[in-house]
Amino acid sequence: MKRPHAMTPVLVKDESLIEPALHDARLCRIDFGGKQVTCYFEDPSGQRIKLDMHDVVQMSSHGLAEANILLDISVETGPAVRHEIVERLISGSSPVQEKHRGALIARLLSRELSLIQFSPSYGGEITVICKTMSYCTVDV
């Protein structure tokens, strides 16, 4: 019986995901469950990587295609968070939407949450607001 691979916290520098290196990786699958989203990637060398986003509070995607190739992943938290991204995620001007948007921005500014953006070379974009991310390599 194979042992599961150990999950490792991601490494971020200057608002860019450094480790795991996913530039030009292909998005193979997305799983949803509870408050967790898991993305499976295959990098250009054929290595498979599982990226878990824990305690997800908001997620949006658009333009996903049969093949999705990643350009980069940005991670924003604290004063670096672009409010217009949160406003796009939670559009509308009802009191409930404004309250939810304001609460998310406050949690992002306090670094309780991070805003993750998957930018494509080809295919769709994914935006996630969550508490933490971790990854591991996986066997095929």
C-alpha positions in Angstrom: 0.0 0.0 0.0 1.4 3.4 -1.0 1.7 6.1 1.7 0.2 9.5 0.9 2.7 12.2 0.2 3.2 14.8 2.9 1.6 18.2 2.3 3.9 21.2 2.3 2.9 24.8 2.8 3.3 26.8 -0.4 6.2 29.4 -0.7 5.2 32.9 -1.8 7.6 35.8 -2.6 6.5 39.2 -3.8 2.9 38.1 -4.2 3.9 35.2 -6.6 3.7 31.5 -5.9 7.3 30.3 -6.0 6.9 26.7 -4.7 5.5 24.7 -6.3 6.7 26.0 -9.6 3.6 25.8 -11.8 4.4 28.0 -14.8 3.2 26.3 -18.0 1.5 23.5 -15.9 -1.7 22.0 -17.2 -4.7 22.0 -14.9 -6.0 18.4 -15.0 -8.8 18.4 -12.4 -10.5 20.4 -9.7 -12.2 18.8 -6.7 -14.6 20.5 -4.2 -15.5 19.2 -0.8 -16.5 21.0 2.4 -14.5 24.2 2.5 -11.6 22.8 0.5 -10.7 23.1 -3.2 -8.1 20.8 -4.6 -6.4 21.5 -8.0 -4.3 18.9 -9.8 -1.6 20.1 -12.2 0.9 18.4 -14.5 4.1 20.5 -14.9 6.0 20.5 -18.3 8.3 17.7 -17.0 5.3 15.5 -16.3 5.4 15.8 -12.5 1.9 15.8 -11.0 1.1 18.3 -8.2 -1.8 18.5 -5.9 -2.6 22.0 -4.6 -5.0 22.2 -1.7 -6.7 25.5 -0.7 -8.1 25.2 2.9 -11.0 27.0 4.5 -12.2 28.5 1.2 -14.7 31.3 1.7 -15.2 32.5 -1.9 -14.3 31.0 -5.3 -15.0 32.0 -8.9 -13.9 30.8 -12.3 -14.6 31.6 -15.9 -13.4 30.6 -19.3 -12.2 27.1 -18.3 -11.6 25.1 -21.4 -10.8 21.5 -22.2 -7.1 22.4 -21.8 -6.0 25.0 -19.3 -2.3 26.1 -19.1 -1.2 28.2 -16.2 0.9 31.4 -16.7 1.2 32.1 -13.0 -0.5 32.2 -9.6 -0.6 35.4 -7.5 -1.2 35.5 -3.8 -2.4 38.7 -2.2 -3.0 39.5 1.4 -2.7 42.5 3.6 -2.5 46.0 2.1 -1.5 44.5 -1.3 -5.0 43.1 -1.9 -6.7 44.7 -4.9 -10.2 45.6 -3.7 -11.5 45.5 -7.3 -11.0 41.8 -7.5 -13.2 41.2 -4.4 -15.7 43.6 -5.9 -15.8 41.5 -9.1 -16.2 38.3 -7.0 -19.1 39.8 -5.1 -20.8 42.2 -7.4 -24.0 44.0 -6.6 -25.0 46.8 -4.3 -27.5 45.2 -1.9 -26.7 45.7 1.8 -26.0 42.0 2.2 -23.5 42.0 -0.7 -21.8 45.2 0.5 -21.5 43.8 4.1 -20.1 40.5 2.8 -17.6 42.3 0.5 -16.5 44.6 3.4 -16.0 41.7 5.8 -13.9 39.8 3.2 -11.8 42.8 2.5 -11.2 43.3 6.3 -10.1 39.7 6.7 -7.8 40.0 3.7 -6.3 43.2 5.0 -5.7 41.6 8.4 -3.9 38.7 6.7 -6.5 36.2 8.0 -7.3 35.3 4.4 -5.4 35.3 1.1 -6.7 36.1 -2.4 -5.3 33.5 -4.9 -5.5 34.2 -8.7 -4.7 31.6 -11.2 -3.8 33.4 -14.5 -3.9 31.4 -17.7 -1.6 31.2 -20.7 -4.5 29.4 -22.2 -8.0 28.6 -20.8 -9.7 30.1 -17.8 -9.1 32.1 -14.7 -9.7 30.9 -11.2 -9.9 33.2 -8.1 -10.1 31.8 -4.6 -10.2 33.5 -1.2 -9.0 31.0 1.5 -7.0 30.7 4.7 -4.1 28.5 3.7 -2.6 26.5 0.8 -0.5 23.4 0.7 0.8 21.0 -1.9 2.4 17.7 -2.6 3.5 15.6 -5.6 1.2 12.8 -6.5 1.7 9.5 -8.3 -0.1 9.0 -11.6 
